[in-house]
Amino acid sequence: MSVPLTLLGLLEREPSHGYDLKRDYDALFGRGRPLPFGQLYSTLGRLARDGKVVVGETEAGAGPDRKRYVITDQGATEFEAWLREPVEAEPHLQTVLFAKVTLALMLGRDAEAYLDAQRAAHLQRMRELTEVKRGGGLVDALLADHGLFHLEADLRWIDLTTARLDALRTEVRS
Amino acid sequence: MTAAVEALDVRFSFGSTPALRDATVAVEAGEILAVMGPSGSGKSTLLHCLAGILVPDGGEIRVAGRRTDDLPEAERSALRRDRFGFVFQFGQLVPELTAEENVALPLLLAGVRRREALVRARGWFERLDLGGLEQRRSGELSGGQAQRVALARGMVAEPEVLFADEPTGALDSLTGEHVMDMLVGTARERGTTVVLVTHEARVAAYADREVVVRDGRVVSLTPAAGRP
């Protein structure tokens, strides 16, 4: 999962302190692997250097956590592009898919359109692998099957998530 | 380009339960279209409307540009017999007939002489890897063999459109793959248009394009060939 883009997504919601970003990141995306403070601030530093966030004035009661980070137009554009674009269809994408759906729901974006785009990308890759199978030998077929079964598992997850979007939206935004 | 078969704003209800709500889809000639969707989404109802088995409550069905939903039942029946082929989930072979008689059935119903119908039917047994099974009855065939016999029956009259409703739904992965290879290979060889209803992504991956039926509406994920 892309930590910089996920942080941009959290900042797209509202300007935040580093501590708040870590808390939300760990709660939504950490899943037992909290984001180290060192990685958080180095990532925010790179985002600021690249013009994707700006660091606000140090607030009263100053400490490293009293700086508020604000996403820039450039950062928002990059996040938006990432959110819209289906991930290249390959196995083991669940964390990226999960992050995109969760952030889209949190920000009131069209998660169903994203899932449909991802579903189309997955099926296109499955069509390509099916053609490989039909035109190749048994070894090609075995390799293609491995990809097909994993992509199919992702697609089942996409179907189930699509069916649960309303309930998920309520949970993520509560 | 005129679609081989299309639904325009089709509505259909079972009693007070709507199954299709303004469903629109066009299948180009020679195209293999997968119709996907969860159970109860309306995908089989859409197939039945396109094939003239069900008459929509509203909207239009067109076959090669000609409206068909307002035809009398006798004409729709002739349309199904002469221009369409069908493969269903459980084959639905006639148990009293041999495999070759089952395959010959659409020809016999179309008035082809029995001898000629059986000769044409037998040609399909080698083609679909069914050689030697001509005299078996459906109870003596494996699931995969029965489904290939059903495919032969669907294709024997050289239909313009083959409607396949969950053709591998009752088969294991390997057998289902074999049936799909045969179905797609045969359709491509002959330029047959195929409407393939399936809930399995690996089956849909044999198609050129897919649409999803969701709450009775058709969602197109990729543009049709030749259409923006």
Chai-1 contact restraints between the chains, C-beta under 6 A:
chainA,res_idxA,chainB,res_idxB,connection_type,confidence,min_distance_angstrom,max_distance_angstrom,comment,restraint_id
A,D116,B,L221,contact,1.0,0.0,6.0,A-B,restraint_1
A,A120,B,L221,contact,1.0,0.0,6.0,A-B,restraint_2
A,A120,B,T222,contact,1.0,0.0,6.0,A-B,restraint_3
A,L123,B,E210,contact,1.0,0.0,6.0,A-B,restraint_4
A,M126,B,A205,contact,1.0,0.0,6.0,A-B,restraint_5
A,R127,B,A205,contact,1.0,0.0,6.0,A-B,restraint_6
A,T130,B,A205,contact,1.0,0.0,6.0,A-B,restraint_7
A,T130,B,Y206,contact,1.0,0.0,6.0,A-B,restraint_8
A,L148,B,R202,contact,1.0,0.0,6.0,A-B,restraint_9
A,E152,B,A201,contact,1.0,0.0,6.0,A-B,restraint_10
A,E152,B,R202,contact,1.0,0.0,6.0,A-B,restraint_11
A,L155,B,A201,contact,1.0,0.0,6.0,A-B,restraint_12
